[in-house]
């Protein structure tokens, strides 16, 4: 089945929109398969976030049109904001997933009711018309529905197909990943596609902190964050852009304490010193907390200031 989704019309009267084949957005599929690049005109579209994520993944893998792509070192790119003051515009989010790299996914509390309603209706339809087990042939880039460990169906995207027994999926509304058998997958009903409600999980990274590359040190940080904020409502503010996602400060929903600053105070991470003028007040607060943790020899500072000798071993920049 072929569907055309019209978004607007140009000056010549030509329609501008999206082509969907069997429920798959052709533009998204081309980008996900490294056959096309994202055009700036997609910025206002509901598919922009999905397109940019897919393009970045292909760039990292250097597939096809990205085979000769050379990424500039992150250290060489310093985005200096022209803002004179830091803008604090915290909004309520629900933290759904935290990765081993300390990136995390959230849902906006404001749109949470829409997702809840969609999931309830979708599951009722699936219960009334159950998919035939094993009838779905997974293809990378396809949107589908996947049965999670709790026995419920969720919207997902196929990221990789090793075999019918090993299909890598990403749950687009929650941010978690899983390897499942294709028998736990089915075609996504068109009424519940990302055209009806865009993917609700948004990826972020912590601002002002360096994530340790040492496995034990990083595991301590991840355990702390999972315990403190996963599956809870928090307040989030975007501080600056990153290579793959925005960097943010996040506060506990009840106390309004800064979660990232708390990690610095406990000596679990080091400060990432930003140069933007409008962020210097925040950077100073983080650095002062780092000095206190260092003086108290907390966690990564338990043997003193290691930066002069073996910062590289711990995965930190001097």
C-alpha positions in Angstrom: 0.0 0.0 0.0 1.3 3.4 -1.0 0.3 6.6 0.9 1.2 10.2 0.3 1.3 12.6 3.3 1.1 16.2 2.1 2.6 18.9 4.4 2.6 22.0 2.3 2.7 23.4 -1.3 5.4 25.4 -3.0 5.0 28.6 -5.0 4.5 26.6 -8.2 1.6 24.7 -6.8 3.6 21.4 -6.3 2.8 19.3 -3.2 5.5 18.9 -0.6 5.3 15.9 1.7 6.2 12.3 2.4 5.8 9.0 0.6 4.9 5.9 2.7 5.2 2.4 1.3 3.7 -0.4 3.4 3.8 2.0 6.4 7.5 2.9 5.9 8.4 6.5 5.3 10.6 6.3 2.1 12.6 9.4 3.1 13.5 7.9 6.5 14.3 4.6 4.9 16.7 6.2 2.4 18.5 8.1 5.2 18.6 5.0 7.4 20.2 3.0 4.6 22.8 5.7 3.9 21.4 6.4 0.5 20.4 10.0 1.2 21.2 13.0 3.4 18.8 15.1 5.5 17.8 18.4 3.8 17.4 21.5 6.0 13.8 21.9 4.9 12.9 18.9 7.1 13.6 20.9 10.3 10.0 21.7 10.9 8.7 18.2 10.2 7.6 15.7 12.8 10.2 13.3 11.2 13.2 15.6 11.6 14.4 14.0 14.9 14.2 10.5 13.4 16.0 11.6 10.2 18.8 13.3 12.0 19.4 10.3 14.3 19.4 8.0 11.3 21.9 10.2 9.4 24.2 10.4 12.4 24.2 6.6 12.9 25.2 6.1 9.2 27.9 8.7 9.5 29.4 6.9 12.5 29.3 3.6 10.6 30.7 5.3 7.4 28.2 3.5 5.2 27.7 4.1 1.5 27.5 7.8 0.9 29.3 8.4 4.2 32.2 6.0 3.4 34.7 8.8 3.0 33.2 11.1 5.7 35.8 12.5 8.1 34.4 13.9 11.3 36.2 16.8 12.8 37.6 16.2 16.3 35.1 17.4 19.0 37.8 19.3 20.7 38.3 21.5 17.7 34.7 22.6 17.5 33.7 25.2 20.1 30.2 26.5 19.7 30.3 29.9 21.4 26.8 31.2 22.1 26.0 34.9 21.6 23.7 34.9 24.6 24.9 37.2 27.4 23.1 35.3 30.1 22.2 31.6 30.6 18.6 30.9 29.8 17.0 28.6 32.4 13.7 27.3 31.0 13.2 24.0 32.9 10.4 21.7 31.8 8.9 18.6 33.3 10.1 15.3 31.8 9.9 11.6 32.8 13.2 9.7 32.6 12.6 6.4 31.0 16.1 5.0 30.2 19.7 5.5 31.0 22.5 4.0 28.9 25.9 2.8 29.9 27.4 5.9 28.2 25.2 8.1 30.6 23.1 9.3 27.8 19.5 9.2 28.8 16.0 9.3 27.3 13.0 11.2 28.5 9.4 11.8 27.6 7.8 15.2 27.9 5.2 15.1 30.7 3.1 17.5 28.7 2.5 14.9 26.0 2.4 11.9 28.2 -1.4 11.7 28.1 -1.3 11.4 24.3 1.1 8.4 24.5 -0.9 6.7 27.2 -4.1 7.1 25.1 -2.4 5.8 22.0 -1.0 2.8 23.7 -4.3 1.9 25.3 -6.1 2.1 22.0 -3.4 0.2 20.1 -3.3 -2.7 22.6 -7.1 -3.0 22.5 -6.9 -3.3 18.7 -4.1 -5.9 18.9 -6.2 -7.9 21.4 -9.1 -7.8 19.1 -7.0 -8.7 16.0 -3.9 -10.5 17.3 -1.0 -10.7 14.8 -0.1 -14.1 13.4 3.1 -15.2 15.1 6.1 -15.5 12.8 4.4 -13.7 9.9 6.4 -10.5 10.2 9.7 -10.3 8.2 11.9 -7.7 10.0 13.9 -5.3 7.9 16.4 -2.7 9.2 14.8 0.7 9.5 11.2 -0.6 9.7 8.8 0.6 12.3 7.0 -2.2 14.0 5.4 -3.3 17.3 7.3 -5.5 19.7 6.2 -7.6 22.6 8.3 -6.7 25.7 9.1 -8.9 28.7 5.9 -7.6 30.5 3.8 -9.2 27.7 2.6 -5.8 26.4 3.1 -4.4 22.9 5.2 -1.3 22.3 6.1 0.8 19.2 9.7 0.1 18.0 12.1 0.5 15.2 14.3 -2.4 13.8 18.0 -1.4 14.1 19.6 -4.6 12.9 18.7 -8.1 11.8 21.2 -10.9 12.6 18.7 -13.7 12.0 15.0 -14.3 12.6 15.9 -15.3 16.2 18.1 -12.1 16.8 16.5 -8.8 15.8 17.8 -5.6 17.4 15.0 -3.2 18.2 14.8 0.3 19.7 11.6 1.2 21.6 10.9 4.6 20.2 8.8 5.9 23.0 11.0 4.8 25.9 14.6 4.7 24.6 15.5 1.2 25.6 16.9 -1.5 23.2 16.5 -5.2 23.1 17.4 -8.2 21.0 14.3 -10.3 20.3 13.0 -13.1 18.1 11.0 -12.0 15.1 8.1 -14.0 16.6 7.7 -11.2 19.1 7.4 -8.6 16.3 4.5 -7.5 14.1 3.7 -4.8 11.6 2.8 -1.4 13.2 -0.9 -0.6 12.6 -0.9 2.6 10.4 -3.3 4.3 12.9 -0.6 4.2 15.5 2.5 5.2 13.4 4.8 8.1 14.0 2.5 10.2 11.8 -0.2 9.9 14.4 2.2 10.6 17.3 5.9 11.2 16.8 8.4 9.0 18.8 8.2 10.2 22.4 11.7 9.2 23.7 14.3 12.0 23.3 18.0 11.5 23.9 20.1 13.8 26.1 23.5 13.9 27.7 24.6 15.6 31.0 26.1 19.1 30.6 29.3 20.2 32.4 30.5 16.7 33.3 33.0 14.3 31.8 32.0 10.6 31.7 34.8 8.3 32.9 36.0 5.7 30.5 37.3 3.5 33.2 34.6 0.7 33.4 34.4 0.5 37.2 34.2 4.3 37.6 31.6 4.6 34.9 29.5 1.7 36.4 29.4 3.5 39.7 28.0 6.7 38.0 25.4 4.7 36.0 24.3 2.8 39.1 23.9 6.1 41.0 21.9 7.8 38.2 19.6 4.7 37.7 18.9 4.6 41.4 18.2 8.4 41.6 16.2 9.4 38.5 15.2 6.4 36.3 11.4 6.1 36.0 10.9 9.4 37.8 9.7 12.9 36.9 12.4 15.5 36.8 13.0 19.0 35.4 15.2 19.5 32.4 17.0 22.5 30.8 19.0 22.5 27.5 22.4 24.1 28.1 24.2 23.6 24.8 24.3 21.4 21.7 26.3 18.2 21.4 27.5 16.0 18.5 24.7 13.5 18.8 22.2 15.1 21.2 21.6 18.2 23.4 23.5 18.5 26.7 21.3 19.4 29.6 21.1 20.0 33.3 18.4 18.0 35.1 16.9 18.6 38.5 15.1 16.3 40.9 11.4 16.9 40.7 10.9 17.5 44.4 14.1 19.2 45.7 15.1 21.0 42.5 18.7 19.9 43.2 21.0 19.6 40.2 21.6 15.9 39.5 24.9 16.5 37.5 26.2 18.8 40.2 25.5 16.1 42.8 27.7 13.7 40.9 30.5 16.2 41.0 30.0 16.8 44.7 30.2 13.0 45.4 33.5 12.8 43.4 32.0 10.5 40.8 32.8 12.6 37.8 35.1 15.5 36.7 33.9 18.8 35.3 33.8 19.5 31.6 34.9 23.1 31.5 32.9 25.0 28.9 34.2 28.3 27.5 30.9 30.1 26.7 30.7 33.3 28.6 27.0 32.8 29.5 27.8 29.5 31.2 30.7 30.6 33.4 28.6 31.0 36.5 27.5 27.4 36.2 31.0 26.2 35.4 32.4 28.0 38.4 29.8 26.3 40.7 30.7 22.9 39.3 34.5 23.6 39.7 34.1 24.7 43.3 32.2 21.5 44.0 34.9 19.5 42.3 37.5 21.1 44.6 35.5 20.2 47.6 35.2 16.5 46.5 38.9 16.5 45.8 39.8 17.9 49.2 37.6 15.2 50.8 39.2 12.5 48.6 35.8 11.2 47.5 35.6 8.3 45.0 37.7 9.1 42.0 39.8 11.5 44.2 40.4 8.9 46.9 44.1 8.7 45.9 44.4 12.5 45.4 44.6 14.5 42.2 45.4 11.9 39.6 45.1 14.2 36.6 48.8 15.1 36.3 49.8 11.4 36.1 47.1 9.1 34.7 44.1 11.1 33.6 44.2 9.3 30.3 43.9 5.9 32.1 40.7 7.1 33.7 39.4 8.6 30.4 39.6 12.2 31.4 41.0 15.2 29.6 43.6 17.1 31.5 
